[in-house]
Every structure is written in structure tokens, then in C-alpha cells.
Amino acid sequence: MILTAKQAMTALVITYNEEQNIKDVLDNLAFANEIIIVDSFSIDKTFEIASSFPNVKVVQRAFDNFASQRNFALSLASNSWILFVDADERLTPELQKEISFITSQKDCASAYFVRRNFMFKNKKLRFSGWQTDKIIRLFKKETAIYNHEKIVHEKLIVSGKIGQLKTKLIHYSYSNYENYKQKMIFYGKLKAQEELLKNTRPNFFHFYIRPAYQFINQYLLRLGILDGKKGIIICYLNALSVAVRFQELKKIRSRND
């Protein structure tokens, strides 16, 4: 394997009201050559905290959807290598070293999946559908763009080979019930916009069968039952997001009609 000097890397984060997370994630990203935050006009102290870091560039932009926000952040990056993380994700020292090693290789993939450990408060959730969770977080800017039609749970379109990192990313998605519930409701409403673009016309199947299947799939087939009470909560709230998606779609279609 041929190694070169570590290539410059830009770390990107999009934020909205992340004052509880922003300092920790920026500390995690200190090994990057450039750090850029695209903030959706947070009404807490996210902007002030991020701006206090001398090595961080903070830009504010009104939020329309996740794909658009991420592509805008990409347009600001000065370097080829991109590390795009969420504010509630953390890199272990081992993952930082692996990323630095990857970016020093002469012959490497265009992008890399990283597996994630989903944290329920401060404990790892072992099942409930999250045991196989992986996402692209490291990639070369010139080979990738976020799909404009996937406005939530956005998908990165990559031209070229995709590898996988060995070390896992820590995902502190669930801090408390109410916050996660509001997040799932928000995602559900955005997903309704995707369904509208696909011309979905919601019916009994969408209102009742889809949410029920979501719960059964994660709780039984994906072994959420083994996560105890945590599994019930996560599987229920994910099913709630599906129910919200089609109820919101019904409202949108009614207004349009």
C-alpha cells in the first residue's frame, strides 16, 4: 500500500439548536484542516459557541431540507476530502486515526461507509434495527452529491468505489423521550414531502398497515424486544414517524386539492 502525506480534509456539520452538542463535536473535529458549520439560524447558543472556536467558520442559511443544506455546505469546502458528521455524533480517537490513515493513502476509495453505535441516553442500543446501521461520512468532494429528492435521511450519490471503515462512529441520537419524539415528528413531516413528489395517495394501508409494520419489523424481526423498555420506546417512536408522514401527506394533498 502506497502512502503519501495526509491530504487536507474539511469537516462539515449542519446545525439547528445544538448548544448541548456543538462544543463536543467541534473538539472531536479538531484534527481536520478546515471546519465549517452551516447553521439554520439557531435560537439557542449554537451560533455563539461555534463562533468562539478560532478554527471554525460558521455560516447561517435558512433551512429548506437536509439534502439542500448538505449540498450547500459541500459547496463551501476548500478541500477534496470531506468528513460530514451530525452534531450528535462522536469520533473515538481510534476512528480519528483511521480517517487520518485513509486520507494519507495514494490509492483509496471515493467514499467510505462507517458503522454507528446508537446510544440510548448513554447506553448502547444493541438491536431495534440499529445493529446494522451504517452511513457514508468520509468521501471525496468531487465524486459525491446528496440526492435532491431525498430531503430527509438524505442519500449521498457517489461516483466511484465505496469502502468501509473498521471503527464505529458513536451516535447520541436519543437524549430524552420528548426530544426524540419531536425529531421523529419533524422527520415524518419532511418525508411527507418526498411522498408528495412520488404522487403517493395515502389510504388505509398507509395510515395503519405501514406504521404497524414498522413497529413489528423493528421490535420483533429486528429484535427490538431484546432491548427491553428502550426497544419499545425506539420502535414506537419510529412507527409514529411513519404515521405522521402519511397524516401530513393527507393534509398537504387536501390543501392542494
Secondary structure, DSSP 4 states (H G I P E B T S, - for coil): --B-SPPPEEEEEEESS-TTTHHHHHHHTTTSSEEEEEE---SSSHHHHHHT-TTEEEEE---S-HHHHHHHHHHH--SSEEEE--TTEE--HHHHHHHHHHTTBSS--SEEEEEEEEEETTEE---TT-TT-EEEEEEEGGGEEE-TT--SS--EEE-S-EEE-SSPEEEEEES-HHHHHHHHHHHHHHHHHHHHHTT----HIIIIIHHHHHHHIIIIIT-GGGGHHHHHHHHHHHHHHHHHHHHHHHHHHHHH-
